[in-house]
Amino acid sequence: MALSDSERGYPASAGSAAYRRAAAGWLTRRFGISVDPDHALAACVGTKEFVASAAQYLRLRTPGRDTVLFPAVSYPTYAMGARLGGCRPVPVRELPGGGLDLDAVDRADTDRALALWVNSPSNPTGLLTDLDRSAAWGRSHGIPVLSDECYAEFTWDGPPRTILSSGVEGVLAVHSLSKRSNLAGARAGFFAGDPDLVGFLTDVRRHAGLMVPGPVQAGAVVAFDDDAHVEAQRGRYAERLPFLDEVLSGEGLVGPMPAGGFYLWLPVPEELSGDGWTAAEALALRAGLLVSPGDLYGPDGAGFIRVAVVQPMDRLRLVADRLADPVAAT
Ligand SMILES: Cc1ncc(COP(=O)(O)O)c(C=O)c1O
């Protein structure tokens, strides 16, 4: 970043050629797919702003549609982005093993849908979605499918997946260095897929002044080109997830290991109130462990907590010690 010599001029909103090539190169290495870095891929300033603004911009392209479909238990920015864009957020129920119950979407909502968001691996549930099926559904209804794949590197059940494996028509994959490279502070991501969608959004986003700073773009090239640090990070999560899962199951908070991502999504049993907020308060007071009450991800999440394993093992051991013996561990 310090050596990029790119501080003085405006950076390209779509990302420098080196940035786009590095991102496309990573897609090829990781997923075995190839996208045109000049027409089918562009930078975003981390992915939250993309998630929050996509509906607003897509509405300029298709003014007659005003509905955004998204998983019922999900990252809150899908619904917020719909509202910011003056659209109706319509949650889609998930099937028990993962995947959206797309057959249950109301015909009227389908007709009005501007986009469908999918998120696999999912924050917060850790479930995987059938991306090919989602893409096929979107194509058959003429609805762009926006696939938030920012946790793809941390796929535990099988290889990482992208919606782009089913082709680029009508779909966008959205990726971030925040999770892959643990670089949330840098603000670097990209979207890739259908050249018409990428071209339209790139043009609008340029006018909106959305740019990844030049030095960050230069640093991102290094991060996209390197896989060793991701492997190290995978190893950390792979150690922390089962450790904390076991500690919390000893407290009656029993849930499956995630198929992907670095969150435990744990139901709160009736004996422990059945309520995510009560369980979150108890863990904070007893162990200093901060977890998210599940209803932050939609009303269907109310009886759950989400635990992010983003602290090093010594902190997680301290949590275990405090839960085992609150007095001795103070
Ligand atoms: C599902 C999901 N999408 C997108 C983001 C946004 O990440 P960033 O803006 O840092 O790329 C997050 C962050 O937690 C997330 O969980």
The ligand as an SDF file (V2000), in Angstrom:
LIG
                    3D

 16 16  0  0  0  0  0  0  0  0999 V2000
  -23.2040  -11.9200    4.7260 C   0  0  0  0  0  0  0  0  0  0  0  0
  -22.3490  -10.6910    4.7120 C   0  0  0  0  0  0  0  0  0  0  0  0
  -22.2850   -9.9810    3.5850 N   0  0  0  0  0  0  0  0  0  0  0  0
  -21.5550   -8.8580    3.5120 C   0  0  0  0  0  0  0  0  0  0  0  0
  -20.8500   -8.4030    4.6230 C   0  0  0  0  0  0  0  0  0  0  0  0
  -20.0970   -7.1180    4.4880 C   0  0  0  0  0  0  0  0  0  0  0  0
  -18.7310   -7.2540    4.6010 O   0  0  0  0  0  0  0  0  0  0  0  0
  -17.7330   -6.1610    3.9910 P   0  0  0  0  0  0  0  0  0  0  0  0
  -18.5160   -4.8990    3.7570 O   0  0  0  0  0  0  0  0  0  0  0  0
  -16.7080   -5.9440    5.0540 O   0  0  0  0  0  0  0  0  0  0  0  0
  -17.2150   -6.7340    2.7310 O   0  0  0  0  0  0  0  0  0  0  0  0
  -20.8940   -9.1080    5.8180 C   0  0  0  0  0  0  0  0  0  0  0  0
  -20.1650   -8.6360    7.0110 C   0  0  0  0  0  0  0  0  0  0  0  0
  -20.2770   -9.1260    8.0890 O   0  0  0  0  0  0  0  0  0  0  0  0
  -21.6660  -10.2990    5.8620 C   0  0  0  0  0  0  0  0  0  0  0  0
  -21.7450  -11.0440    6.9670 O   0  0  0  0  0  0  0  0  0  0  0  0
  1  2  1  0
  2  3  1  0
  2 15  2  0
  3  4  2  0
  4  5  1  0
  5  6  1  0
  5 12  2  0
  6  7  1  0
  7  8  1  0
  8  9  2  0
  8 10  1  0
  8 11  1  0
 12 13  1  0
 12 15  1  0
 13 14  2  0
 15 16  1  0
M  END
$$$$
